[in-house]
């Protein structure tokens, strides 16, 4: 399936893939070469060194802008509270974090990645302040100037996350991290959890140096992050509001994030994103006359 290209596309868009899914990566690299997308976001999945090294070399052979996403709790990495990954063996949890970050920095160097998206992580109930302190310790040990800090959903299943709002991200960055990743569905889920206005929470990011967007959909009024397609019938995110934000921040890359080992989802979602962006543009400005 071939997607049309547009060198005058008024937004920057990319797609996410795991580092252990080379087939999807190759497909996205072809889209990048065709000019359909502007970047590939690669989630680093720690692996035994020979296999990891082989995957890095394969990806480095392609001429595509790669933005890295550091491993997170699903890969055993939890910066603010490492021991929460393995309470029975905190030493092992910290060693896993350290080895995962070493591979992340190696991949970032090999792929010339300008950004590394970072999750602050989750914490045991009642230990929020200890989590802030723990993240400060993490930055002292493992700081990298390429970090951009992503806002997280307030909860996911039985986990409680830190860094779920714009003020939280500023506090966590402690003047060290200079950029942020605005995840629209995460913010929507957090807003629903606390009964807040998604629009008002979004506006709090206006004063932050946002460097990247994450986009998918979530069920109406839900606080569970599901990475649904933009055109999912149960989707509840105000995508017109999101397109308005993206339209006014056109220099920021937007990564579409889906949890499928199938590039087919991106063919449909790139088209859907373009349709939504064009609809917003025409609603605000009239027919695009070929400009969008």
C-alpha positions in Angstrom: 0.0 0.0 0.0 1.4 3.4 -1.1 0.7 6.6 0.7 0.8 9.9 -1.1 3.6 12.3 -0.2 3.4 16.0 0.3 6.5 18.1 0.6 4.4 21.0 1.8 2.7 19.1 4.6 2.1 21.7 7.4 3.0 19.4 10.3 5.7 17.0 11.3 4.6 13.4 11.9 6.2 10.1 12.8 5.4 6.6 14.1 6.5 4.5 17.1 8.1 1.0 17.0 9.9 -1.3 19.5 13.6 -1.9 18.9 12.9 -5.6 18.7 10.5 -5.3 15.8 12.8 -4.8 12.9 10.2 -5.6 10.2 7.9 -2.7 11.3 11.0 -0.5 11.6 12.0 -1.3 8.0 8.5 -0.5 6.8 8.6 2.9 8.7 12.0 3.6 7.3 10.6 3.2 3.8 7.8 5.7 4.6 10.5 8.1 5.9 12.5 7.7 2.7 9.3 8.5 0.7 8.7 11.6 2.8 5.4 10.2 4.2 6.7 10.5 7.8 9.4 12.7 9.3 10.7 10.5 12.1 10.6 7.0 13.7 10.3 6.8 17.5 12.1 3.7 18.7 11.2 2.3 22.1 14.4 0.7 23.5 13.8 -2.9 24.6 16.8 -4.2 26.5 18.2 -7.5 25.2 21.3 -9.7 25.4 24.2 -7.7 23.9 24.9 -9.6 20.7 21.2 -9.5 19.6 20.9 -5.8 20.7 24.1 -4.9 18.8 22.8 -6.5 15.7 19.5 -4.7 15.8 21.2 -1.3 16.3 23.4 -1.9 13.3 20.4 -2.8 11.2 18.6 0.4 12.2 21.6 2.5 11.7 21.9 1.4 8.1 18.7 3.4 7.3 18.7 7.1 6.7 15.8 8.1 9.0 15.5 10.5 11.9 15.1 8.3 15.0 13.8 9.6 18.3 14.5 7.2 21.1 12.1 6.3 23.9 13.9 5.0 27.0 12.7 1.7 28.5 9.9 2.1 31.1 8.3 0.0 33.8 7.2 -2.7 31.3 10.9 -3.2 30.5 11.9 -3.1 34.2 13.0 0.6 34.3 11.5 2.8 37.0 13.6 5.9 37.6 11.8 7.5 40.5 11.5 4.2 42.5 13.7 1.5 41.1 12.9 -1.0 43.8 9.1 -0.9 42.9 10.0 -3.1 39.9 11.3 -5.9 42.1 10.6 -5.2 45.9 12.1 -8.5 46.9 15.4 -7.8 45.1 16.1 -4.0 44.9 19.7 -4.6 43.9 18.6 -6.5 40.8 16.1 -3.8 40.0 18.8 -1.1 40.1 21.2 -3.2 38.0 18.5 -3.8 35.4 17.9 0.0 35.3 21.5 0.7 34.8 22.1 -1.9 32.1 19.0 -0.7 30.2 20.2 2.9 30.3 23.6 1.9 29.0 22.0 0.3 26.0 19.7 3.3 25.5 22.6 5.7 25.4 24.5 3.4 23.1 21.6 3.3 20.7 21.1 7.1 20.9 24.7 7.6 19.9 24.6 5.1 17.0 21.3 6.5 15.6 22.3 10.1 16.2 19.0 10.6 18.1 18.4 14.2 19.2 16.0 13.2 22.0 15.4 10.4 24.5 11.8 10.3 25.9 11.8 9.4 29.6 9.1 8.3 32.0 9.6 9.3 35.6 7.9 6.1 36.7 5.5 4.8 39.4 5.7 4.6 43.2 4.1 2.7 46.1 1.0 4.2 47.5 1.7 7.0 50.0 5.2 7.5 48.9 4.8 10.4 46.4 7.4 12.7 48.0 9.9 9.8 48.2 9.3 9.4 44.4 10.2 13.0 43.7 13.4 12.6 45.8 14.1 9.3 44.0 13.9 10.9 40.6 16.3 13.6 41.7 18.7 10.9 42.7 18.2 9.2 39.3 19.1 12.4 37.5 22.3 12.8 39.6 23.3 9.3 38.6 22.1 8.9 35.0 21.5 12.3 33.5 21.7 12.7 29.7 21.2 16.1 28.0 19.0 14.4 25.4 16.2 13.6 27.9 12.8 14.9 27.4 10.3 14.1 30.2 6.9 12.7 29.3 3.6 13.2 31.2 2.1 10.0 32.3 -1.5 8.8 33.1 -2.3 9.1 36.8 -2.8 5.4 37.2 -2.6 2.2 35.1 -4.1 -0.9 36.6 -2.6 -1.1 40.1 0.2 1.4 39.4 0.4 5.0 40.5 2.5 7.3 38.3 4.4 10.5 39.0 4.8 13.3 36.5 1.2 13.4 35.3 0.7 17.2 34.9 2.7 20.2 33.7 3.5 21.4 37.2 4.8 17.9 38.1 7.1 17.8 35.1 8.6 21.1 36.0 9.2 20.0 39.5 10.7 16.7 38.4 13.0 18.3 35.8 14.7 20.4 38.6 16.2 22.7 36.0 18.2 19.9 34.4 15.8 18.5 31.8 15.2 21.1 29.2 12.4 19.6 27.1 9.1 17.8 27.5 7.0 15.2 25.6 3.3 16.1 25.7 1.3 12.9 25.5 -2.3 13.8 24.7 -4.0 10.6 25.7 -2.0 10.4 29.0 -3.2 13.9 29.8 -6.8 13.0 28.9 -6.7 10.0 31.2 -5.3 12.0 34.0 -7.9 14.7 33.5 -10.7 12.1 33.6 -9.2 10.5 36.8 -9.3 13.8 38.7 -12.5 15.2 37.0 -10.6 18.1 35.5 -10.9 19.9 32.1 -8.7 18.3 29.5 -8.5 21.7 27.7 -7.4 23.5 30.9 -4.8 20.9 31.7 -3.5 21.1 28.1 -3.2 24.9 28.3 -0.8 24.5 31.3 1.8 23.1 28.8 1.8 26.4 26.8 4.6 27.8 29.0 6.7 24.6 28.8 9.4 23.9 26.1 7.5 21.0 24.5 9.8 19.1 22.1 7.5 16.2 21.1 3.9 15.1 21.0 2.5 11.6 21.5 -0.9 10.8 20.0 -3.5 8.0 19.9 -7.1 7.9 21.2 -8.7 6.8 24.5 -12.2 5.8 25.4 -14.6 8.5 26.4 -14.3 9.5 30.1 -11.8 6.6 30.7 -8.7 7.0 32.8 -7.1 3.9 31.2 -4.5 4.5 28.5 -5.2 2.1 25.6 -3.5 3.6 22.5 -6.7 3.3 20.5 -6.9 4.4 16.8 -7.8 8.1 16.2 -11.0 7.0 14.5 -12.0 4.4 17.1 -15.8 4.6 17.6 -15.5 4.8 21.4 -12.7 7.4 21.3 -13.3 10.4 23.6 -10.4 12.7 23.1 -11.3 16.1 21.7 -9.3 15.6 18.5 -10.3 19.0 17.2 -8.7 20.6 20.3 -5.6 18.5 19.7 -5.4 19.4 16.1 -5.7 23.0 17.1 -2.7 22.6 19.5 -0.6 20.9 16.8 -1.6 23.5 14.2 -0.3 26.2 16.5 2.9 24.3 17.3 3.8 23.1 13.8 7.5 22.9 14.5 7.0 20.0 17.0 7.1 16.4 15.8 4.0 14.3 16.6 4.5 10.5 17.1 1.6 8.2 16.5 1.8 5.4 19.1 0.1 2.1 18.6 0.8 -1.3 20.3 0.7 -3.5 17.3 3.5 -5.3 15.5 1.8 -4.4 12.2 2.7 -1.4 10.1 -0.8 -1.6 8.6 -2.2 0.5 11.5 0.1 3.3 10.6 -1.1 3.4 6.9 -4.6 4.1 8.1 -3.7 6.4 11.0 -1.4 8.6 9.0 -4.4 9.1 6.6 -6.7 9.7 9.5 -4.4 12.3 11.1 -4.2 14.2 7.8 -8.0 14.1 7.5 -8.4 15.5 11.0 -5.8 18.1 10.6 -7.3 19.2 7.2 -10.8 19.3 8.8 -9.6 21.5 11.6 -7.7 23.8 9.2 -10.8 24.2 6.9 -13.1 24.8 9.9 -10.9 27.6 11.1 -9.8 29.1 7.8 -12.1 27.9 5.1 -11.1 25.6 2.1 -7.4 24.9 2.1 -6.9 25.7 -1.6 -4.2 23.1 -1.8 -2.3 24.4 1.2 -3.0 21.5 3.6 
